[in-house]
């Protein structure tokens, strides 16, 4: 259990949060939410002791162990994957290390034998004999293929390292688990495994996440950081959202009532202030007016970008036809083999599954970013497409400001127009003059979305567009794609995003392509499809759960 008492923290004389009083108990999962910059990650650091607080206390039950999802992806490059996971349970790791050092001695003494016996007993009590199997199951569940389990961390790419560090935090049944964006870099399969794990986890979980489906699946409480306060709500994200809408409406209604009352008081005071018979009443009303709260009511600090895609022309019946497309990666490994596809004018297609590189390769080919090894594709005469790729850094490798960068894609070249457009995407004031080279991942995605809105395409191709975005931006993009009258081809690790946008699901598997005209949740629940997917991945080291 963790108890937070009167905790306050200021940055640059501005309170990040003030007088926080919360209790986190075993058996519950607490979701920390708030606008960008509200202090979600900082609050986790305060709980872990990594960040000093200005005042107040953070108390954890003595003898309990805390595990934290590490953010430094290069800290363990010199260690094996399994050892890195074992580091998550320091007592067990030190016991195993001491035991192995004794057994490695050339001159094994009787004293060493006694010590080894003690360590073996401790090792068994700590679950050491089951540890390797548990580590392998955990890594596989999080989507790290078995061939990587004995490699060095330095040999893994960024997304693979994220999975290992997450396994490290989960390993060894910690009493308190702090997770900052644990679904980043995970696919839908791995997120489903993590949801199941946390649902069965008996201890305390405190998590920051932008994934609405994940928060709904695992959270029993939501802690909302807004205007320097942290308010705890019982229930999941959807319950918090409904409650927040009610509270905002009540606050607005109260403000309106106060304004109407203030207006009546001012009129009375103005009319009777010089009237001797009414002066006492006027003075009394003046005191009431002074006590009346008329300041702008801080309903919420959240800001939602304005995302709206308007095609310049309607799309015709012929959208896209792909015929026997094949491609390989840089090492010659097949990604697509004789892939064919016909896209209809009303399609919003989610490409799902474990073959992420194949999906990205397909998107790159049909958008003209790369050439296929074999095959062909044809866009309809009425189509115009816009592409948001998984990696967009090349667009920002220049010396432009945000305004000048966006003007490249705007028919209207007036600075005021472009800066006004950027303002709707939350680049206000001097922010629109920032160099694009220094933008964060989320800011770059918002710039790319601005680009897509300006070009007026009737086909949108998006490869994991929710990556790097906060909840507010994801919600705005989600609603924009639901409203969009054209065709959408996309991938995403956000379950809610996929299920609310897509009307057709395509999954590329090692043994073929599944193509179903149905919502995502129906696709996951279909028993026939579940059996076909098991057969498709049988004999591979990729584990499916959904």
C-alpha positions as CSV (number, residue, x, y, z in Angstrom):
1,X,0.0,0.0,0.0
2,X,1.1,3.6,-0.7
3,X,-0.2,6.6,1.1
4,X,0.3,10.1,-0.2
5,X,-0.1,12.9,2.3
6,X,-0.2,16.6,1.5
7,X,2.3,16.3,-1.4
8,X,3.1,19.4,-3.4
9,X,5.6,20.0,-6.2
10,X,6.4,23.2,-8.1
11,X,8.3,23.7,-11.4
12,X,9.5,27.2,-12.2
13,X,7.3,28.6,-9.3
14,X,4.2,27.1,-10.9
15,X,2.5,24.4,-8.9
16,X,2.5,21.1,-10.9
17,X,0.3,19.6,-8.2
18,X,-0.6,20.8,-4.7
19,X,-1.8,19.2,-1.4
20,X,-2.3,15.8,-2.9
21,X,-3.8,13.2,-0.5
22,X,-4.3,9.7,-2.0
23,X,-4.2,6.0,-1.0
24,X,-3.3,3.2,-3.3
25,X,-4.2,-0.3,-2.0
26,X,-3.5,-3.9,-3.0
27,X,-5.8,-5.5,-5.5
28,X,-6.5,-2.3,-7.4
29,X,-5.2,-0.8,-10.6
30,X,-5.0,3.0,-10.6
31,X,-4.9,4.9,-14.0
32,X,-3.2,8.3,-13.9
33,X,-4.6,10.6,-16.6
34,X,-4.3,14.3,-17.5
35,X,-3.4,16.7,-20.3
36,X,0.1,16.8,-21.7
37,X,2.4,18.6,-19.1
38,X,-0.1,18.0,-16.3
39,X,2.6,15.9,-14.4
40,X,1.5,12.3,-14.9
41,X,5.1,10.9,-15.3
42,X,6.4,13.2,-12.7
43,X,3.9,12.0,-10.2
44,X,5.1,8.4,-10.8
45,X,8.6,9.6,-10.2
46,X,7.5,11.2,-6.9
47,X,6.0,7.9,-5.8
48,X,9.1,5.9,-6.7
49,X,11.4,8.4,-5.0
50,X,13.2,9.4,-8.2
51,X,11.7,12.9,-8.0
52,X,12.0,15.0,-4.8
53,X,8.8,16.7,-3.7
54,X,8.5,20.2,-2.2
55,X,6.4,19.1,0.8
56,X,4.4,16.2,2.1
57,X,5.0,12.5,2.5
58,X,4.9,9.3,0.5
59,X,4.6,6.2,2.7
60,X,4.9,2.6,1.5
61,X,4.2,-0.3,3.8
62,X,7.5,-1.5,5.3
63,X,8.9,-4.7,3.7
64,X,7.1,-4.2,0.4
65,X,8.9,-4.2,-2.9
66,X,8.3,-1.6,-5.7
67,X,9.0,-2.3,-9.4
68,X,9.2,0.5,-12.0
69,X,9.1,0.2,-15.8
70,X,12.5,1.6,-16.8
71,X,12.6,4.2,-19.5
72,X,16.4,4.0,-20.4
73,X,16.4,1.5,-23.2
74,X,20.2,1.4,-23.4
75,X,21.0,0.8,-19.8
76,X,21.3,-3.0,-20.1
77,X,22.9,-3.5,-23.5
78,X,25.8,-5.5,-22.0
79,X,23.5,-8.1,-20.4
80,X,21.5,-11.0,-21.8
81,X,17.7,-10.7,-22.2
82,X,16.9,-13.2,-19.4
83,X,19.3,-11.6,-17.0
84,X,17.7,-8.2,-17.6
85,X,14.3,-9.7,-16.7
86,X,15.8,-11.3,-13.6
87,X,17.2,-7.9,-12.5
88,X,13.5,-7.1,-11.8
89,X,13.7,-9.2,-8.7
90,X,17.0,-8.0,-7.2
91,X,17.0,-10.5,-4.2
92,X,16.6,-13.5,-6.5
93,X,19.2,-12.1,-8.9
94,X,21.8,-11.6,-6.2
95,X,21.1,-15.0,-4.7
96,X,21.6,-16.7,-8.2
97,X,24.7,-14.7,-8.8
98,X,26.3,-15.6,-5.4
99,X,25.3,-19.3,-5.9
100,X,26.9,-19.4,-9.4
101,X,30.1,-17.8,-8.1
102,X,30.5,-20.5,-5.5
103,X,30.0,-23.3,-7.9
104,X,32.5,-21.7,-10.3
105,X,35.3,-22.0,-7.7
106,X,38.1,-24.3,-8.6
107,X,38.9,-25.0,-4.9
108,X,35.5,-25.8,-3.5
109,X,35.7,-25.9,0.3
110,X,33.5,-27.4,3.0
111,X,32.5,-23.8,4.0
112,X,31.6,-23.2,0.4
113,X,29.4,-26.3,0.5
114,X,27.5,-25.0,3.5
115,X,27.0,-21.6,1.9
116,X,25.9,-23.1,-1.3
117,X,23.3,-25.2,0.5
118,X,22.0,-22.0,2.2
119,X,21.8,-20.2,-1.1
120,X,20.0,-23.2,-2.8
121,X,17.4,-23.1,0.0
122,X,16.9,-19.3,-0.5
123,X,16.9,-19.7,-4.2
124,X,14.1,-22.3,-4.0
125,X,12.1,-20.2,-1.5
126,X,12.3,-17.2,-3.9
127,X,11.0,-19.3,-6.8
128,X,14.3,-19.5,-8.6
129,X,13.7,-23.0,-10.0
130,X,10.6,-21.8,-11.8
131,X,12.1,-18.4,-12.8
132,X,13.5,-19.3,-16.2
133,X,10.2,-20.8,-17.4
134,X,8.3,-17.9,-16.0
135,X,10.6,-15.4,-17.8
136,X,10.3,-17.3,-21.1
137,X,6.5,-17.3,-20.8
138,X,6.4,-13.6,-20.0
139,X,8.7,-12.6,-22.9
140,X,6.6,-14.7,-25.3
141,X,3.4,-13.3,-24.0
142,X,4.7,-9.8,-24.6
143,X,5.6,-10.7,-28.2
144,X,9.3,-11.3,-28.0
145,X,10.1,-14.3,-30.1
146,X,12.0,-17.2,-28.5
147,X,15.0,-16.8,-30.7
148,X,15.7,-13.5,-28.9
149,X,15.5,-14.8,-25.3
150,X,19.2,-15.7,-25.0
151,X,20.6,-12.7,-27.0
152,X,22.3,-9.6,-25.6
153,X,20.0,-6.6,-25.1
154,X,22.3,-4.6,-27.4
155,X,21.3,-6.8,-30.3
156,X,17.6,-5.9,-29.9
157,X,15.7,-3.1,-31.6
158,X,13.8,-0.4,-29.7
159,X,10.4,-2.1,-29.6
160,X,12.0,-5.4,-28.5
161,X,13.8,-3.7,-25.6
162,X,10.5,-2.1,-24.5
163,X,9.1,-5.6,-24.1
164,X,12.1,-6.9,-22.1
165,X,12.0,-3.9,-19.7
166,X,8.2,-4.4,-19.2
167,X,8.9,-8.1,-18.4
168,X,11.5,-6.9,-15.9
169,X,9.0,-4.7,-14.1
170,X,6.3,-7.5,-14.0
171,X,8.7,-10.3,-12.9
172,X,8.8,-11.5,-9.3
173,X,5.3,-10.4,-8.1
174,X,6.2,-6.9,-6.8
175,X,4.0,-5.5,-4.1
176,X,3.7,-2.1,-6.0
177,X,4.0,-1.8,-9.8
178,X,4.5,1.6,-11.5
179,X,4.0,1.6,-15.2
180,X,4.5,4.6,-17.4
181,X,3.0,4.1,-20.9
182,X,3.4,0.3,-20.8
183,X,1.5,-0.3,-24.1
184,X,3.9,2.0,-26.1
185,X,5.6,-0.2,-28.7
186,X,3.3,-3.2,-28.1
187,X,0.9,-4.7,-30.7
188,X,-2.7,-5.6,-29.9
189,X,-1.7,-9.2,-29.1
190,X,0.8,-8.2,-26.5
191,X,-1.5,-5.6,-25.0
192,X,-4.1,-8.3,-24.6
193,X,-1.6,-10.4,-22.8
194,X,-0.7,-7.5,-20.5
195,X,-4.3,-6.8,-19.8
196,X,-4.9,-10.4,-18.7
197,X,-1.7,-10.3,-16.6
198,X,-2.8,-7.2,-14.7
199,X,-6.3,-8.4,-14.2
200,X,-4.9,-11.4,-12.4
201,X,-2.2,-9.4,-10.6
202,X,-3.1,-9.4,-6.8
203,X,-1.1,-6.3,-5.7
204,X,-1.1,-2.6,-6.4
205,X,-0.7,-1.2,-9.9
206,X,-0.4,2.5,-10.8
207,X,-0.3,3.2,-14.5
208,X,0.0,6.1,-16.9
209,X,-1.5,5.3,-20.3
210,X,-3.1,6.9,-23.4
211,X,-4.8,3.7,-24.4
212,X,-8.5,4.0,-23.6
213,X,-9.4,0.4,-24.1
214,X,-6.4,-0.6,-21.8
215,X,-7.5,1.8,-19.1
216,X,-11.1,0.4,-19.3
217,X,-9.9,-3.2,-19.2
218,X,-7.6,-3.0,-16.2
219,X,-8.4,0.1,-14.0
220,X,-10.5,0.0,-10.9
221,X,-9.8,3.7,-10.1
222,X,-8.9,6.8,-12.2
223,X,-6.7,9.6,-10.8
224,X,-7.3,12.7,-12.8
225,X,-4.6,15.4,-12.7
226,X,-6.1,18.8,-13.6
227,X,-5.3,22.3,-12.5
228,X,-2.7,21.1,-10.0
229,X,-5.2,18.8,-8.2
230,X,-5.3,15.0,-8.4
231,X,-8.9,13.7,-8.0
232,X,-9.6,10.0,-7.5
233,X,-12.7,8.4,-9.1
234,X,-13.8,4.8,-8.6
235,X,-14.3,2.9,-11.8
236,X,-12.6,2.7,-15.2
237,X,-11.9,5.4,-17.9
238,X,-15.4,5.4,-19.4
239,X,-16.9,5.9,-15.9
240,X,-14.5,8.8,-15.2
241,X,-15.3,10.4,-18.6
242,X,-19.1,10.2,-17.9
243,X,-18.5,11.7,-14.4
244,X,-16.3,14.4,-15.8
245,X,-18.9,15.5,-18.3
246,X,-21.5,15.7,-15.5
247,X,-19.2,17.7,-13.3
248,X,-18.3,20.1,-16.1
249,X,-21.9,20.7,-16.9
250,X,-22.7,21.3,-13.2
251,X,-19.8,23.8,-13.0
252,X,-20.9,25.6,-16.1
253,X,-24.5,25.7,-14.8
254,X,-23.3,27.1,-11.5
255,X,-21.2,29.7,-13.2
256,X,-24.2,30.8,-15.3
257,X,-26.4,31.1,-12.1
258,X,-23.7,33.2,-10.4
259,X,-23.4,35.5,-13.4
260,X,-27.2,36.0,-13.5
261,X,-27.3,36.6,-9.8
262,X,-24.4,39.1,-10.0
263,X,-26.2,41.0,-12.8
264,X,-29.4,41.3,-10.6
265,X,-27.3,42.5,-7.6
266,X,-25.4,45.1,-9.7
267,X,-28.7,46.5,-11.1
268,X,-30.2,46.8,-7.6
269,X,-27.1,48.4,-6.1
270,X,-26.9,50.9,-9.1
271,X,-30.6,51.8,-8.8
272,X,-30.8,52.2,-5.0
273,X,-27.3,53.2,-3.8
274,X,-28.3,56.8,-3.4
275,X,-31.7,56.1,-2.0
276,X,-31.7,56.6,1.7
277,X,-34.6,54.2,2.3
278,X,-33.0,51.4,0.3
279,X,-29.3,52.1,1.1
280,X,-29.1,49.4,3.8
281,X,-30.4,46.8,1.4
282,X,-28.0,48.1,-1.3
283,X,-25.0,47.8,1.1
284,X,-26.2,44.3,2.1
285,X,-26.4,43.2,-1.6
286,X,-22.9,44.7,-2.2
287,X,-21.4,42.4,0.4
288,X,-23.2,39.4,-1.2
289,X,-21.8,40.5,-4.6
290,X,-18.2,40.7,-3.2
291,X,-18.5,37.2,-1.8
292,X,-19.9,35.7,-5.0
293,X,-17.4,33.7,-7.0
294,X,-17.3,35.3,-10.4
295,X,-13.8,34.2,-11.6
296,X,-13.6,32.0,-14.6
297,X,-14.4,28.6,-13.4
298,X,-11.5,26.2,-14.2
299,X,-13.5,23.4,-15.7
300,X,-10.6,21.5,-17.3
301,X,-7.1,22.2,-18.6
302,X,-7.4,19.7,-21.4
303,X,-7.1,20.9,-24.9
304,X,-8.4,19.0,-27.9
305,X,-6.8,19.6,-31.3
306,X,-9.2,20.2,-34.1
307,X,-8.9,17.4,-36.6
308,X,-11.1,17.3,-39.7
309,X,-10.4,15.7,-43.1
310,X,-12.4,17.2,-46.0
311,X,-11.8,15.6,-49.4
312,X,-11.6,18.0,-52.3
313,X,-13.6,15.6,-54.4
314,X,-15.9,12.6,-54.0
315,X,-14.4,9.2,-54.5
316,X,-15.6,6.9,-57.3
317,X,-16.3,3.2,-57.4
318,X,-12.8,2.2,-58.4
319,X,-10.5,3.0,-55.5
320,X,-7.5,0.6,-55.4
321,X,-6.6,-2.8,-56.8
322,X,-3.5,-4.7,-55.7
323,X,-2.4,-7.7,-57.8
324,X,0.0,-10.4,-56.6
325,X,2.3,-8.0,-54.7
326,X,5.5,-9.4,-53.3
327,X,8.3,-7.7,-51.2
328,X,11.2,-8.6,-48.9
329,X,13.0,-6.7,-46.2
330,X,16.7,-5.6,-46.4
331,X,17.8,-9.1,-45.3
332,X,15.8,-10.8,-48.0
333,X,13.1,-12.1,-45.6
334,X,9.7,-12.3,-47.4
335,X,7.1,-9.7,-46.1
336,X,4.4,-10.0,-48.8
337,X,3.9,-12.9,-51.1
338,X,1.4,-12.6,-54.0
339,X,-0.7,-10.2,-51.9
340,X,-3.9,-9.1,-53.7
341,X,-6.6,-6.7,-52.6
342,X,-9.6,-4.8,-53.9
343,X,-10.6,-1.7,-51.9
344,X,-14.2,-0.4,-52.1
345,X,-15.4,3.2,-51.9
346,X,-17.0,2.7,-48.4
347,X,-14.1,0.8,-46.8
348,X,-12.3,1.7,-43.6
349,X,-9.9,-1.1,-43.4
350,X,-7.8,-1.9,-40.3
351,X,-4.7,-4.1,-40.9
352,X,-4.1,-6.1,-37.8
353,X,-2.0,-9.0,-36.5
354,X,1.6,-9.7,-35.8
355,X,3.1,-9.0,-39.3
356,X,3.8,-5.3,-38.7
357,X,6.6,-5.1,-41.1
358,X,4.4,-6.6,-43.9
359,X,1.7,-4.0,-43.2
360,X,4.2,-1.1,-43.3
361,X,5.7,-2.5,-46.5
362,X,2.3,-2.6,-48.1
363,X,1.6,1.0,-47.1
364,X,5.0,2.1,-48.4
365,X,4.4,0.4,-51.7
366,X,0.9,1.7,-52.5
367,X,1.9,5.2,-51.4
368,X,4.9,5.2,-53.7
369,X,7.5,5.3,-50.9
370,X,9.2,2.0,-52.1
371,X,9.0,-0.4,-55.0
372,X,7.6,-3.9,-54.8
373,X,9.8,-6.9,-55.9
374,X,6.9,-8.2,-58.0
375,X,3.2,-7.4,-58.7
376,X,1.3,-4.2,-59.5
377,X,-1.3,-1.9,-58.1
378,X,-3.8,0.6,-59.6
379,X,-5.4,3.7,-58.1
380,X,-8.8,4.8,-59.4
381,X,-8.9,8.0,-61.5
382,X,-11.0,9.8,-58.9
383,X,-8.7,8.9,-56.0
384,X,-6.1,11.1,-54.2
385,X,-4.3,9.7,-51.2
386,X,-2.3,11.1,-48.3
387,X,0.1,8.9,-46.2
388,X,1.1,9.1,-42.6
389,X,3.9,6.6,-42.2
390,X,5.2,4.9,-39.0
391,X,8.5,6.9,-39.2
392,X,8.2,10.5,-40.4
393,X,11.5,11.9,-39.2
394,X,12.7,12.6,-42.7
395,X,10.0,15.2,-43.2
396,X,11.6,17.2,-40.4
397,X,15.3,17.0,-41.2
398,X,15.4,20.7,-42.3
399,X,15.7,24.2,-41.0
400,X,12.1,25.2,-41.4
401,X,9.9,26.7,-38.6
402,X,6.6,24.9,-38.1
403,X,4.8,27.7,-40.1
404,X,7.2,27.5,-43.0
405,X,7.1,23.7,-42.9
406,X,3.3,23.6,-43.2
407,X,3.3,26.3,-46.0
408,X,4.9,23.7,-48.3
409,X,1.6,21.8,-48.3
410,X,-0.8,24.7,-48.2
411,X,-2.5,26.3,-51.3
412,X,-3.0,29.4,-49.1
413,X,0.4,30.9,-48.5
414,X,-0.7,33.7,-46.1
415,X,1.2,33.4,-42.8
416,X,-1.9,34.3,-40.8
417,X,-3.9,31.5,-42.4
418,X,-1.3,28.9,-41.8
419,X,-0.7,30.0,-38.2
420,X,-4.4,30.0,-37.5
421,X,-4.6,26.5,-38.9
422,X,-1.7,25.5,-36.6
423,X,-3.5,27.1,-33.6
424,X,-6.3,24.6,-34.1
425,X,-3.6,21.9,-33.8
426,X,-2.5,23.5,-30.5
427,X,0.6,25.3,-31.9
428,X,-0.3,28.7,-30.5
429,X,1.6,32.0,-30.4
430,X,5.3,31.7,-30.8
431,X,5.1,27.8,-30.8
432,X,4.3,28.1,-34.5
433,X,7.8,29.6,-35.0
434,X,9.7,26.6,-33.4
435,X,12.2,24.8,-35.6
436,X,10.8,21.5,-36.7
437,X,14.1,19.8,-35.8
438,X,13.4,20.1,-32.1
439,X,9.8,18.8,-32.1
440,X,8.7,15.9,-29.9
441,X,7.2,12.8,-31.4
442,X,3.7,13.9,-30.6
443,X,4.3,17.4,-32.1
444,X,5.6,15.8,-35.3
445,X,2.5,13.6,-35.6
446,X,0.3,16.7,-35.1
447,X,2.2,18.4,-37.9
448,X,1.7,15.5,-40.2
449,X,-2.0,15.4,-39.4
450,X,-2.1,19.2,-40.4
451,X,-0.4,18.3,-43.6
452,X,-3.0,15.5,-44.3
453,X,-5.9,17.9,-43.6
454,X,-4.5,20.5,-46.0
455,X,-4.1,18.2,-49.0
456,X,-7.8,17.3,-49.3
457,X,-7.3,13.6,-50.1
458,X,-10.2,11.2,-50.3
459,X,-8.0,8.2,-49.3
460,X,-6.1,8.2,-46.0
461,X,-3.3,5.7,-45.4
462,X,-2.1,5.7,-41.7
463,X,0.5,3.4,-40.2
464,X,0.0,3.5,-36.4
465,X,-1.1,7.1,-36.3
466,X,-1.9,7.1,-32.5
467,X,1.7,6.4,-31.6
468,X,3.1,9.4,-29.6
469,X,-0.3,11.1,-29.3
470,X,-2.0,11.9,-26.0
471,X,-5.6,10.9,-25.1
472,X,-7.0,14.2,-26.3
473,X,-5.3,14.1,-29.7
474,X,-6.2,10.4,-30.1
475,X,-9.9,11.2,-29.3
476,X,-9.9,14.0,-31.9
477,X,-8.3,11.9,-34.6
478,X,-10.6,9.0,-33.7
479,X,-13.7,11.1,-34.2
480,X,-12.3,12.7,-37.4
481,X,-11.8,9.3,-39.0
482,X,-15.3,8.2,-38.0
483,X,-16.7,11.3,-39.7
484,X,-14.4,11.1,-42.8
485,X,-16.5,10.4,-45.9
486,X,-13.6,8.8,-47.8
487,X,-11.6,5.5,-47.6
488,X,-9.2,4.8,-44.7
489,X,-6.4,2.1,-44.7
490,X,-4.7,2.0,-41.3
491,X,-3.0,0.0,-38.6
492,X,-3.0,0.8,-34.9
493,X,-2.2,-0.8,-31.5
494,X,-5.2,1.1,-30.0
495,X,-8.1,-1.3,-29.6
496,X,-10.7,1.4,-29.1
497,X,-9.4,3.2,-32.2
498,X,-9.6,0.1,-34.4
499,X,-13.0,-1.0,-33.2
500,X,-14.6,2.4,-33.6
501,X,-13.3,3.2,-37.0
502,X,-12.9,0.0,-39.1
503,X,-15.7,-1.7,-40.9
504,X,-13.3,-4.3,-42.6
505,X,-10.5,-6.2,-41.0
506,X,-7.5,-7.6,-42.9
507,X,-4.8,-9.8,-41.2
508,X,-1.7,-10.9,-43.0
509,X,-0.5,-14.2,-41.5
510,X,2.4,-16.6,-42.3
511,X,0.0,-18.9,-44.2
512,X,-2.3,-16.4,-45.9
513,X,-4.5,-13.4,-45.6
514,X,-7.8,-13.1,-43.6
515,X,-10.1,-10.5,-45.0
516,X,-13.5,-10.0,-43.3
517,X,-16.1,-7.3,-43.7
518,X,-17.0,-7.0,-40.0
519,X,-16.2,-4.9,-36.9
520,X,-13.0,-5.6,-35.0
521,X,-14.7,-7.0,-31.9
522,X,-16.7,-9.4,-34.0
523,X,-13.6,-10.5,-35.7
524,X,-11.9,-11.3,-32.4
525,X,-14.9,-13.2,-31.1
526,X,-15.5,-15.3,-34.2
527,X,-14.6,-18.9,-33.3
528,X,-13.9,-20.0,-36.9
529,X,-11.4,-17.1,-37.3
530,X,-9.8,-17.9,-34.0
531,X,-9.2,-21.5,-35.1
532,X,-7.8,-20.4,-38.5
533,X,-5.5,-17.9,-36.8
534,X,-4.1,-20.7,-34.5
535,X,-3.5,-22.8,-37.5
536,X,-1.8,-20.0,-39.4
537,X,0.7,-19.3,-36.6
538,X,1.3,-23.0,-35.7
539,X,4.9,-23.9,-36.1
540,X,6.1,-20.3,-35.7
541,X,7.5,-18.7,-32.6
542,X,4.9,-15.9,-32.6
543,X,2.3,-16.3,-30.0
544,X,-1.3,-15.2,-30.5
545,X,-3.8,-14.5,-27.8
546,X,-6.7,-12.5,-29.4
